[in-house]
Amino acid sequence: MSTSSERQSPERQVVEVEGRRLSLSHLDRVLFAASGHTKAQILRYYAAVAPAMLPHARGRAASFVRAPEGTGGESWVAKTPPNGSPRWVPRVPVRHKDGVAEQVMIDSMAALIAMVNLGAYEVHVPQWTAEAGPDGHDRLVLDLDPGPGADLVVCCRVAQRLRQLLADDGLTAHPVVSGAKGLHLYAPVEAASGRATGHYAKRLATAMTNEHPGLVVVSMTKAERRGKVLIDWSQNASAKTTAAPYTVRLLPDRPGVAAPVTWDEVAACADPGDLAFTPEEVLDRLDAHGDPLAALAGNDTRAPLP
């Protein structure tokens, strides 16, 4: 991401990203009051993390959590392209229950930076690509969400058992901390419908509930979730999305990150803070170790659903 020689100011800069000229605005705006992270810092993070993030988001119809004023202002979920989106950002028609709407695809660093510049700080994607369509899911996801009285440490213990169950069925699980409270488990699969992946994920979650009824729940009812981990299998539905790996999360006080982790780190987790990373820490991890989730984007690790 190079800076143009045109007149610049602390609040606005014209940059060139992969041959696209972007006018970045409100760069000094503080998005997270407690940590002090500014829009410029979040933009720099996304520019640096793009090579690792794009393989996990490319070709998928993206939706966003937008918060142009930061976490102290209004935020909302946006599926359609934000106002002001450059026309060169790729779009794809997606059928929803209320009709067909265009959605953005984050296929390049330039497209990513353009969306973040418009206040689209969280990126969410489905488990299917636009090319394959909703009947061509290429990965399964399990969202482990701790209820009151449970935490990420408990999610890690549940994840270890789920890893074993998935392996028994020939699937390889990859852990990603959600960047909020929980943990996502991904498994690359051969093309399958959302109905098929959802059915398998529900069966797996139900088996865990039967095995550990005091620890795991599949019900969304809040009263049933106290002290337990919800295994949300429903994110495999074609209409659902999950926070993309490496996306920033808009926590009230600081930016979280949906960060891939290793199974050794999951096993060693003794406190939720052990697996909570700032954007800067995520970049340091990438520099030191590369992307632990790289295999998820490859075609040679896909396995059929049992």
C-alpha positions in Angstrom: 0.0 0.0 0.0 1.8 3.1 -1.3 1.0 6.7 -0.5 0.4 9.1 -3.3 2.4 12.3 -3.6 -0.8 14.4 -3.7 -1.5 16.7 -0.8 -2.0 14.7 2.3 -3.3 15.4 5.8 -3.4 13.5 9.1 -7.1 12.9 8.5 -7.0 11.9 4.8 -4.5 10.2 2.5 -4.6 9.1 -1.1 -3.0 5.7 -1.5 -2.5 3.2 -4.3 -3.3 -0.4 -3.5 -2.7 -3.0 -6.2 -3.1 -0.3 -8.8 -6.3 1.1 -7.3 -6.4 4.7 -6.0 -8.2 5.0 -2.7 -8.9 8.1 -0.6 -8.6 7.1 3.0 -10.5 9.3 5.4 -10.8 10.0 9.1 -7.5 8.3 9.8 -7.0 9.8 13.2 -10.5 8.7 14.4 -10.2 6.6 17.6 -12.3 3.4 17.1 -11.6 1.7 20.4 -11.6 4.1 23.4 -9.8 1.9 25.9 -7.0 0.6 23.6 -6.8 3.9 21.6 -6.6 2.0 18.3 -7.3 4.5 15.4 -8.7 3.9 12.0 -5.2 4.2 10.5 -3.9 1.4 12.7 -6.8 -0.9 11.7 -6.3 -0.1 8.1 -2.5 -0.9 8.4 -3.4 -4.2 10.1 -5.7 -5.3 7.3 -3.1 -4.3 4.7 -0.5 -6.4 6.5 -2.7 -9.4 7.2 -4.4 -9.5 3.7 -2.0 -12.2 2.3 -3.1 -14.6 5.1 -6.7 -13.5 5.3 -7.7 -13.5 1.6 -7.4 -17.2 0.9 -10.1 -17.7 3.6 -12.4 -15.0 2.3 -11.8 -14.9 -1.4 -14.7 -15.8 -3.7 -17.3 -15.7 -0.9 -20.2 -13.3 -0.6 -19.2 -11.1 2.3 -21.3 -9.3 4.8 -20.0 -6.8 7.4 -20.4 -5.3 10.8 -20.1 -1.6 10.1 -19.3 1.0 12.8 -18.0 4.1 11.0 -17.7 6.1 14.3 -16.0 3.3 16.2 -17.4 1.2 19.0 -18.8 4.2 20.7 -21.2 4.9 17.9 -23.9 3.0 16.0 -23.1 -0.4 14.5 -25.1 -2.6 12.2 -24.9 -5.7 10.0 -24.7 -4.9 6.3 -25.0 -7.4 3.5 -25.3 -5.1 0.5 -22.3 -3.0 -0.6 -21.7 0.1 1.6 -22.6 3.4 0.0 -19.5 4.7 -1.7 -18.1 1.3 -2.6 -15.9 1.5 -5.7 -17.5 -0.1 -8.8 -14.4 -2.2 -9.4 -15.0 -4.2 -6.1 -16.4 -7.5 -7.3 -20.1 -8.2 -6.5 -22.2 -11.3 -6.7 -26.0 -11.8 -6.6 -27.1 -13.8 -3.6 -30.6 -15.1 -3.1 -32.1 -14.3 0.3 -35.6 -15.1 1.7 -36.8 -11.6 0.6 -35.2 -11.7 -2.8 -31.9 -11.4 -4.6 -29.3 -8.8 -3.5 -25.8 -8.0 -4.6 -23.0 -8.6 -2.1 -19.3 -7.8 -2.2 -16.5 -10.3 -2.5 -13.2 -9.6 -0.8 -11.0 -10.9 -3.6 -8.0 -8.6 -3.2 -6.2 -6.4 -0.7 -7.6 -3.3 -2.6 -11.2 -4.5 -2.1 -10.5 -5.3 1.6 -9.0 -1.8 2.3 -11.8 -0.1 0.4 -14.4 -1.8 2.6 -12.6 -1.1 5.8 -12.2 2.5 4.8 -16.0 2.7 4.6 -16.3 1.5 8.2 -16.9 -2.2 7.4 -14.5 -3.4 10.2 -15.8 -6.9 10.7 -15.9 -9.3 7.7 -18.2 -12.3 7.7 -18.4 -15.0 5.1 -20.4 -18.2 4.4 -18.9 -21.7 4.1 -19.5 -21.8 0.3 -18.0 -19.9 -2.6 -19.9 -18.0 -5.2 -18.5 -20.2 -7.9 -19.8 -23.4 -6.2 -23.0 -21.9 -5.0 -25.0 -22.6 -1.8 -25.0 -26.4 -2.6 -21.2 -26.5 -2.7 -20.1 -25.9 0.9 -16.3 -26.6 1.0 -15.9 -26.3 4.8 -17.8 -27.2 7.9 -17.8 -24.9 10.9 -18.7 -25.4 14.6 -19.0 -22.3 16.7 -18.3 -22.9 20.4 -19.9 -20.2 22.4 -19.5 -20.2 26.2 -22.6 -19.4 28.3 -22.6 -17.5 31.6 -20.2 -19.3 34.0 -18.2 -20.9 31.2 -15.3 -19.4 29.2 -12.8 -20.0 26.4 -10.9 -22.5 28.6 -14.0 -24.7 28.6 -14.4 -24.2 24.9 -10.9 -25.5 24.4 -11.7 -28.7 26.3 -14.8 -29.2 24.2 -12.9 -28.5 21.0 -10.3 -31.2 21.8 -13.0 -33.9 22.1 -14.7 -32.6 18.9 -11.4 -32.8 17.1 -11.3 -36.5 18.0 -14.9 -37.1 16.8 -14.2 -35.3 13.5 -11.0 -37.3 13.0 -12.9 -40.5 13.6 -15.0 -39.5 10.6 -12.0 -38.7 8.5 -12.2 -34.9 8.9 -9.4 -32.6 10.0 -10.3 -29.8 12.5 -8.6 -26.4 12.6 -9.1 -24.1 15.6 -9.7 -20.3 15.3 -10.4 -18.2 18.4 -13.5 -16.2 17.5 -12.0 -12.9 18.7 -14.9 -12.5 21.1 -15.5 -15.2 23.7 -15.5 -18.5 22.0 -13.8 -20.7 19.5 -14.5 -21.8 15.9 -13.6 -25.2 14.5 -13.3 -25.5 10.7 -12.9 -28.7 8.7 -12.4 -28.7 4.9 -14.9 -31.0 3.2 -15.7 -32.1 -0.3 -18.6 -30.1 -1.9 -21.8 -30.7 0.0 -25.1 -28.9 0.5 -25.8 -26.7 3.4 -28.5 -29.1 4.5 -25.9 -32.0 4.5 -23.2 -30.1 6.3 -25.8 -28.7 8.8 -27.2 -32.2 9.4 -23.8 -33.7 10.1 -22.8 -30.8 12.4 -26.0 -31.1 14.4 -25.5 -34.8 14.7 -22.0 -34.2 16.0 -23.1 -31.5 18.5 -25.9 -33.8 19.7 -23.5 -36.6 20.3 -21.3 -34.3 22.4 -24.4 -33.2 24.4 -25.3 -36.8 25.1 -21.7 -37.6 26.1 -21.3 -34.5 28.3 -24.7 -33.2 29.2 -23.3 -31.1 32.0 -20.8 -29.4 29.7 -22.4 -29.0 26.3 -25.7 -27.8 25.0 -27.2 -27.4 21.5 -30.2 -25.3 22.6 -30.0 -21.5 22.1 -32.2 -21.0 25.2 -30.2 -18.8 27.6 -31.5 -20.5 30.7 -30.1 -23.8 29.4 -26.7 -22.4 28.6 -25.5 -21.4 32.1 -22.1 -23.0 32.8 -22.1 -24.8 29.4 -20.7 -24.4 25.9 -23.2 -24.0 23.1 -22.1 -25.9 20.0 -23.7 -23.7 17.3 -24.0 -26.0 14.3 -26.5 -23.7 12.5 -23.8 -21.6 10.9 -23.5 -24.3 8.3 -26.8 -23.2 6.8 -26.2 -21.6 3.4 -27.8 -18.3 4.6 -25.5 -18.0 7.6 -22.1 -16.5 7.9 -19.1 -16.7 10.3 -16.5 -14.1 11.2 -13.8 -14.6 8.7 -10.4 -15.8 9.9 -8.2 -12.8 10.7 -11.1 -10.3 10.8 -11.0 -7.6 13.5 -13.9 -8.0 16.0 -15.6 -4.9 17.4 -15.3 -5.5 21.1 -16.5 -2.7 23.3 -13.0 -1.8 24.7 -10.5 -3.1 22.2 -10.2 -4.8 18.8 -10.3 -8.6 19.0 -9.2 -10.8 16.1 -10.5 -14.1 14.8 -7.1 -15.6 15.1 -6.0 -19.1 14.0 -4.3 -21.0 16.8 -2.5 -24.4 17.0 -3.8 -27.5 18.8 -0.9 -27.2 21.2 -2.1 -23.7 22.2 -5.7 -25.1 22.6 -4.4 -27.8 24.9 -2.3 -25.4 27.0 -5.0 -22.8 27.4 -5.5 -22.2 31.1 -7.0 -18.7 31.0 -9.0 -16.9 28.3 -6.3 -14.3 28.1 -3.9 -16.9 26.8 -5.6 -16.9 23.4 -6.7 -13.2 23.2 -4.6 -11.4 20.6 -4.3 -7.8 19.5 -4.0 -7.0 15.8 -0.3 -6.3 16.3 0.2 -9.7 18.1 -1.5 -11.5 15.3 0.9 -9.9 12.8 3.9 -10.9 15.0 2.6 -14.5 15.1 2.3 -14.6 11.3 5.8 -13.2 10.9 7.2 -15.8 13.2 5.1 -18.9 12.3 3.1 -18.3 9.1 -0.6 -19.1 8.8 -1.6 -22.2 10.9 -4.8 -22.3 8.9 -3.3 -22.4 5.5 -4.3 -26.0 4.9 -8.0 -25.0 5.2 -7.8 -23.1 1.9 -6.1 -26.0 0.0 -7.9 -28.6 -2.1 -5.8 -31.6 -1.1 -7.2 -31.7 2.5 -10.9 -32.0 1.7 -12.7 -35.1 2.8 -16.2 -36.3 2.2 -18.9 -35.9 4.8 -19.5 -39.3 6.5 
